[in-house]
């Protein structure tokens, strides 16, 4: 596959949290990548910043739905000193190969190592911002048996439920339910929460902006004030008495923005 824009590459469905800036800081320079050389005296600290607007802007530009094939989720988790791809080995920001991988995503291109997979599979790429946390290797789970399991005397395979990941256990409140009137028009809203989660929830077009605000409020543990906005074009949703249809929010992308916070998604 040629090195071309992801929106023209077959197989990469959505990059749902694409990073805009991943900056490393040397002893004398800011906003530059680490050059990969080793410092014999001390390790060079790493700094990076993220922007909700830039993330969503990249999502809009590279989103492309591929037809056919299986759908495979690829999760890029950004840590303080490196990143991981799904549950693979930790990758340091200081390694040039890893820098090239992230730079490709920043440019809206498919990283070289994912090109062969995108030829046969539909990839869904997500980015999680965990840059305030240092990477801690997970304890490997012991699996005495591998392969599919079957119940004796049954032709149907046994269904094995995947255990929740570390990021799913007890960190967030249960997702609240929205009562729908299926006799009325229904739409799906993609909602980016300030904590980095992405929710997709169905509403009737007759629901009001205040209903969406209440839904987001129930998804967070603290009662911090926030405002809802659209992504592109940017618009603050302050007229909460308007219905989703009146506010032209069918299939919209909604962003939760904490008040009195300049960078809800990252660092300065």
SULDAKA-V291730 format. One record per pair of residues at least 24 apart in sequence whose C-alpha atoms are under 10 Angstrom apart, sorted by sequence separation. I is the first residue (numbers start at 0). J is the second residue. D is the distance in whole Angstrom. If there is no record, write none. Layout:
BEGIN
i = [I,I]
j = [J,J]
d = [D,D]
END
This chain:
BEGIN
i = [21,22,23,174,176,177,178,179,180,191,192,212,228,229,230,21,22,23,171,175,176,177,178,179,180,190,194,228,229,20,21,22,75,174,177,179,180,192,193,227,228,229,20,21,22,179,192,209,212,227,228,19,20,21,137,178,208,209,211,226,227,228,18,19,20,177,208,209,210,225,226,227,18,19,20,47,208,209,210,225,226,227,18,19,207,208,209,224,225,226,17,18,19,47,193,207,208,209,210,211,224,225,226,17,18,19,20,46,47,177,207,208,209,210,224,225,17,19,20,45,46,177,206,207,208,209,223,224,225,16,18,19,44,45,192,206,207,208,223,224,225,17,18,19,44,45,191,205,206,207,208,16,17,18,19,177,190,205,206,207,208,16,17,19,175,176,190,191,204,205,206,207,208,15,16,17,18,175,190,191,203,204,205,206,207,215,216,14,15,16,17,18,73,84,85,174,175,190,203,204,205,208,215,14,16,17,84,174,175,176,202,203,204,15,16,84,175,204,211,14,15,61,174,175,204,212,14,15,17,82,83,90,173,174,204,13,14,61,62,71,82,89,172,173,174,204,13,14,15,61,71,82,89,172,173,203,204,13,14,15,45,57,60,61,70,82,89,171,172,202,13,14,45,57,61,82,88,171,172,202,12,13,14,57,58,68,70,71,72,73,74,75,76,77,78,79,81,171,201,11,12,13,43,57,68,69,70,71,72,73,74,75,76,77,78,79,80,86,170,200,11,12,13,54,68,69,70,71,72,73,74,75,76,77,78,79,80,82,83,86,199,6,11,12,13,53,65,67,68,69,70,71,72,73,74,75,76,77,78,79,80,81,82,6,8,10,11,12,67,68,69,70,71,72,73,74,75,76,77,78,79,80,81,199,6,7,9,10,11,12,66,67,68,76,77,78,79,80,199,5,6,7,8,9,10,65,66,77,78,79,188,198,4,5,6,7,9,10,21,35,37,65,77,78,197,4,5,6,8,9,10,18,23,35,36,64,65,77,78,186,197,5,6,10,12,16,17,34,35,36,64,76,186,10,11,12,13,14,15,16,18,33,34,35,36,64,10,11,12,14,32,33,34,35,63,184,188,195,10,11,14,32,33,34,35,62,187,188,189,190,191,192,193,194,11,32,33,35,186,187,188,189,190,191,192,193,194,32,35,186,187,188,189,190,191,192,193,194,34,185,186,187,188,189,190,191,192,193,33,184,185,186,187,188,189,190,191,192,32,128,129,58,127,128,127,128,195,23,126,127,193,194,195,22,23,193,194,195,21,192,193,54,125,192,21,49,21,48,20,21,49,19,20,48,18,19,47,17,18,21,46,19,20,18,19,17,18,19,17,18,19,17,18,14,17,14,14,11,5,11,4,5,10,3,4,8,9,2,5,6,7,8,4,5,6,7,11,3,4,5,6,10,11,3,4,5,10,3,4,5,9,10,11,12,2,3,8,10,11,2,10,11,17,18,1,2,9,10,12,13,14,15,16,17,18,0,2,8,9,10,11,12,13,14,15,16,17,18,1,8,9,10,11,12,13,14,15,16,17,18,0,9,10,11,12,13,14,15,16,17,2,9,10,11,12,13,14,15,16,1,9,10,11,0,0,0,0,130,131,129,130,131,55,128,129,130,128,51,51,51,59,59,56,16,55,56,15,54,55,56,52,53,52,16,51,52,16,52,16,52,15,55,55,52,51,51,51,54,50,51,50,51,52,49,50,51,48,49,50,51,49,50,48,49,50,48,49,47,48,49,47,48,46,47,46]
j = [45,46,47,198,200,201,202,203,204,215,216,236,252,253,254,46,47,48,196,200,201,202,203,204,205,215,219,253,254,46,47,48,101,200,203,205,206,218,219,253,254,255,47,48,49,206,219,236,239,254,255,47,48,49,165,206,236,237,239,254,255,256,47,48,49,206,237,238,239,254,255,256,48,49,50,77,238,239,240,255,256,257,49,50,238,239,240,255,256,257,49,50,51,79,225,239,240,241,242,243,256,257,258,50,51,52,53,79,80,210,240,241,242,243,257,258,51,53,54,79,80,211,240,241,242,243,257,258,259,51,53,54,79,80,227,241,242,243,258,259,260,53,54,55,80,81,227,241,242,243,244,53,54,55,56,214,227,242,243,244,245,54,55,57,213,214,228,229,242,243,244,245,246,54,55,56,57,214,229,230,242,243,244,245,246,254,255,54,55,56,57,58,113,124,125,214,215,230,243,244,245,248,255,55,57,58,125,215,216,217,243,244,245,57,58,126,217,246,253,57,58,104,217,218,247,255,58,59,61,126,127,134,217,218,248,58,59,106,107,116,127,134,217,218,219,249,59,60,61,107,117,128,135,218,219,249,250,60,61,62,92,104,107,108,117,129,136,218,219,249,61,62,93,105,109,130,136,219,220,250,61,62,63,106,107,117,119,120,121,122,123,124,125,126,127,128,130,220,250,61,62,63,93,107,118,119,120,121,122,123,124,125,126,127,128,129,130,136,220,250,62,63,64,105,119,120,121,122,123,124,125,126,127,128,129,130,131,133,134,137,250,58,63,64,65,105,117,119,120,121,122,123,124,125,126,127,128,129,130,131,132,133,134,59,61,63,64,65,120,121,122,123,124,125,126,127,128,129,130,131,132,133,134,252,60,61,63,64,65,66,120,121,122,130,131,132,133,134,253,60,61,62,63,64,65,120,121,132,133,134,243,253,60,61,62,63,65,66,77,91,93,121,133,134,253,61,62,63,65,66,67,75,80,92,93,121,122,134,135,243,254,63,64,68,70,74,75,92,93,94,122,134,244,69,70,71,72,73,74,75,77,92,93,94,95,123,70,71,72,74,92,93,94,95,123,244,248,255,71,72,75,93,94,95,96,123,248,249,250,251,252,253,254,255,73,94,95,97,248,249,250,251,252,253,254,255,256,95,98,249,250,251,252,253,254,255,256,257,98,249,250,251,252,253,254,255,256,257,98,249,250,251,252,253,254,255,256,257,98,194,195,125,194,195,195,196,263,92,195,196,262,263,264,92,93,263,264,265,92,263,264,126,197,264,98,128,101,128,101,102,130,101,102,130,101,102,130,101,102,105,130,104,105,104,105,104,105,106,105,106,107,106,107,104,107,107,109,108,103,109,103,104,109,103,104,108,109,103,106,107,108,109,106,107,108,109,113,106,107,108,109,113,114,107,108,109,114,108,109,110,114,115,116,117,108,109,114,116,117,109,117,118,124,125,109,110,117,118,120,121,122,123,124,125,126,109,111,117,118,119,120,121,122,123,124,125,126,127,111,118,119,120,121,122,123,124,125,126,127,128,111,120,121,122,123,124,125,126,127,128,114,121,122,123,124,125,126,127,128,114,122,123,124,114,115,117,118,264,265,264,265,266,191,264,265,266,265,191,193,195,230,231,230,191,230,231,191,230,231,232,229,230,230,195,230,231,196,232,197,233,197,252,254,254,254,255,256,264,261,262,262,263,264,262,263,264,262,263,264,265,264,265,264,265,266,265,266,265,266,267,266,267,266,267,267]
d = [9,5,6,9,9,8,8,6,10,9,10,9,9,5,7,7,4,10,10,10,10,7,9,10,9,8,9,6,6,10,5,7,9,10,9,10,10,9,9,7,5,9,6,6,10,9,9,9,8,6,7,10,6,8,9,10,7,9,9,8,5,7,10,8,6,10,8,8,8,10,6,6,9,6,8,10,7,5,9,7,5,9,6,7,9,5,6,10,5,6,9,8,9,8,9,6,6,8,9,9,9,4,7,10,9,9,9,8,10,9,6,6,9,10,6,5,9,6,9,7,9,10,9,5,6,10,7,6,9,9,8,6,9,6,10,8,4,6,8,9,9,8,6,10,8,9,10,9,5,6,10,10,5,9,9,8,9,5,6,9,10,6,7,8,10,8,10,10,7,6,8,9,8,8,7,9,8,7,9,10,9,5,7,10,9,10,10,9,8,10,6,10,10,10,10,9,9,10,8,5,9,9,8,9,8,6,10,9,10,10,9,9,8,9,7,9,7,10,9,8,6,10,8,7,9,9,6,9,10,10,10,10,9,6,8,7,9,10,10,9,10,8,8,7,9,7,9,10,10,6,9,10,9,6,9,9,10,10,7,8,8,9,8,8,10,9,8,7,7,9,7,7,9,8,10,9,9,7,7,10,8,5,9,8,9,10,10,7,9,7,8,7,8,7,9,9,9,7,9,9,6,6,9,7,9,8,6,6,6,6,6,6,6,6,7,7,8,10,9,10,8,5,7,9,7,5,5,5,5,5,5,5,5,5,5,4,10,10,9,9,10,10,7,5,10,10,10,9,5,6,6,6,6,6,6,6,6,5,4,6,9,9,8,10,9,8,7,6,8,6,8,7,9,8,9,7,9,7,6,7,6,7,8,9,7,8,8,8,7,9,10,8,10,9,9,6,5,7,10,9,4,10,8,9,5,9,8,9,6,7,10,10,9,6,6,8,6,8,9,9,9,6,10,6,10,8,8,6,9,9,9,10,10,8,8,8,9,9,10,9,9,8,9,8,9,9,9,9,5,9,9,10,9,10,9,9,10,9,10,9,9,7,7,5,10,10,9,9,10,9,8,5,8,6,10,9,8,10,10,10,10,8,8,7,9,10,9,7,7,8,8,9,8,9,10,10,8,10,9,7,5,6,6,6,6,5,10,9,9,6,5,5,5,5,5,5,6,10,9,8,6,8,6,6,6,6,8,7,9,10,9,9,9,7,8,7,9,9,8,9,9,10,10,7,7,10,9,8,9,8,10,8,7,9,8,6,7,10,9,10,7,9,10,10,9,8,8,10,9,9,10,9,9,9,8,9,8,9,9,9,9,8,7,7,6,7,6,9,7,10,10,10,10,9,8,9,10,10,9,8,9,9,10,10,10,8,10,9,9,8,9,7,8,6,8,10,9,10,6,4,9,10,9,9,5,5,9,6,7,9,9,10,9,9,7,8,9,8,6,8,4,9,8,10,10,9,6,6,10,9,9,8,8,7,7,10,8,8,6,7,8,6,7,6,6,5,6,9,9,9,9,6,6,5,5,4,5,4,9,8,9,9,4,5,5,6,5,7,7,10,9,8,6,6,8,8,8,9,9,9,9,9,7,7,8,10,9,10,8,10,8,9,9,8,9,9,8,9,9,9,9,8,8,10,7,7,10,10,8,10,10,10,7,9,9,8,9,10,9,9,8,9,9,9,8,10,9,10,10,8,7,8,10,8,8,6,9,9,6,9,6,7,8,5,9,6,7,8,5,9,7,6,8,8,9]
END
